[in-house]
């Protein structure tokens, strides 16, 4: 059929006889209108298409716009081969299903409904790929989007999604705006807003596909807004390049950040069940704005590709390392690392933290709220300026807080350090520069038999004489030893026995040495050290003011409690 930019309309049914027949329409800017069809082969339209009834054939190809649905409630376009729609597609029916048999389904423009929230779309292609070069529901929101299956949807009534054997990838380059979304629980990849645009879903979003999932791209600023929760645990990996906002929880499995993103909830949790990294070649920051909610890291963070700054407004539950830390397996009573690798540029947490793994950053660490450590494994907190608030240790782990590259106030305590349970452990503060306990204490109250606490305050680790020990306060160990000093060589160390019969600890090989520009007192002691038969060693070196300064209320008590 050929016209010069004019329309062709079939008011009745069109049937191929005696066998399936193909129809080619070359209409320029004209429109082909079809009603009931049967026994069709390929439908090829150069021009526009209006399809008012379901269609079954071998393939479809439309160069212009497509208007599908007429006044029908349910409609389908089913082909054994590929379907291609170059122009924009408008859905008039309440429920449109588009199916191929292991063949491609491509849309060169946007897909929209005609009445907001009243039109739905189901796409299923088996091993064929589904590609949308534009967006879905950007002008007129779709009520429901089913990916990888067939189904029916009646607005205000029921949804029936029948998952197919989808293995072909599904890619929507532009934004998506739907009231609800569902995916087949099969091994296929899904990418939404993979080039540009935003994602808006008006209800809980559960991604069941076991291939990969991508939300957003590596460029520009994009958002994903979900009224309800977002659950993406089933996908083998989730690539995130959009700021994700949900009214309730967010749950991810293994994930990679395509760029710096923000996760926002309304006082609800965000969790990562698997590893979390920046995408290859990217240093992506993570910001979490959770109100009273909590972010949980249950897999290693930044061990493949480090994150940028991690900034958490809310609580943190850390169950796997940020970065990596290796300890001497023979040293079970002190957490001195033999190697460590940064997993993020920095970290800050506004509220409380449960930390049962190590955190290694290339920059600062700030924990404004109290921290609880229940782990029985050694833990390292290492970065530049280290700012912990109160820390309560309830397990058997030893803890080292290490600062590198900072002079004045390398480590400043913002709360007391408390050991309330567990067996013998060692708390080590190690810094190139100044260590400042401020007005806070280190106290052991463990009732476990043999639950001693050893304390090592080790400044000037790089032997650069950058600050010494300022405001070394009260320390109570219940049988453990206390060592205060520094290193006389860069990274210099020695061994020391904290109490009679105790296992050796790693300490510095020299005195604490202050700095005229940072701390004129090598050791400034303003408290009471009580060890209950633990050894005490305070080693201070020459300084511009005092080598060792003690307040009138300070004291040392190494005898029985």
Buried (B, 14 or more C-beta within 10 A) or exposed (E): EEBEEEBBEBEEEBEBEEEBBEBEBBBBEBBBBBBEBBBBBBBBBBBBBBBBBBBBBBBBBBBBBBBBBBEBEBBBBBBBBBBBBBBBBBBBBBBBBBBBBBBBBBBBBBBBBBEBBBBBBBBBBBBBBBBBBBBBBBBBBBBBBBBBBBBBBBBEEEBEBEBBBBBBBBBBBBBBBBBBBBBBBBBBBBBBBBBBBBBBBBBBBBBBBBBBBBBBBBEEEBBBBBBBBBBBBBBBBBBBBBBBBBBBBBBBBBBBBBBBBBBBBBEBBBBBBBBBBBBEEBBBBBBBBBEEBBBBBBBBBBBBBBBBBBBBBBBBBBBBBBBBBEBEEEBBBBBBBEEBBBBBBBBBBBBBBBBBBBBBBBBBBBBBBBBBBBBEBBBBBBBBBBBBBBBBBBBBBBBBBBBBBBBBBBBBBBBBBBBBBBBBBBBBBBBBBBBBBEEBBBBBEBEBEEBBBBBBBBBBBBBBBBBBBBBBBBBBBBBBBBBBBBBBEEEBBBEBEBBEEBBEBBBBBBBBBBBEEBBBBBBBBBBBBBBBBBBBEBBBBEBEEBBBBBEEEBEBEBEEE
